[in-house]
Amino acid sequence: MRSALLAISAFMLVPLGAVSSQAVLQVESGDRIRITARQNMLDNQTARVLSVSGDSLLLRIAPAETLAVALAGVTRLEVSTGRRTHTRRGLGMGALIGVTSGALLGYASGDDKRGWCCFFLTAEEKALVYGTGLGVTGLVIGAIVGATRVSDRWTSVPLGAAMATPRLQVRRGRTHLAVAVTF
């Protein structure tokens, strides 16, 4: 009974080893990275990778400045996986600001006692008209501002990911469950 429980436990731990050994993002020559390394006084420094060896990175920090960094001293490493714009966010914020300010201005101006261009508008109707007009204007301006704002997407590179490997051992008629953890 005990060996059956150990065998079941071992098979339940197999996905743990499989998940931790999945494809890990690797740094390659030409990648844009963001690195933190204490011995080189790099704190969130953006650089381009010139070459990768087994234990160090050769980086281009500035157009005429290169730096070799030992991987053992790196505390954080991220790779740029592309750029993105903020068009939708700007569009939403511009529309929200435009609708809100237009509705407040229209309602605050009150009811018309005399016709403005042959119309008698109540405060609620003016809030709707001003809110719609300024909402569309804010939507367009927000979309333009959001499209001009570009930022990088960063993906963290694991620096020595832990991996658990379960193993079932049978010695002298006894079954043992062993889990090897490597970093």
Secondary structure by P-SEA (a helix, b strand, c coil): caaaaaaaaaaaaaaaaaaaacccccccccccbbbbbccccccbbbbbbccccccbbbbbccccbbbbbbcccccbbbbbcccccaaaaaaaaaaaaaaaaaaaaaaaacccccccccccccaaaaaaaaaaaaaaaaaaaaaaaaaabbbbbbbbbbcbbbbbbbbbbbcccbbbbbbbbcc
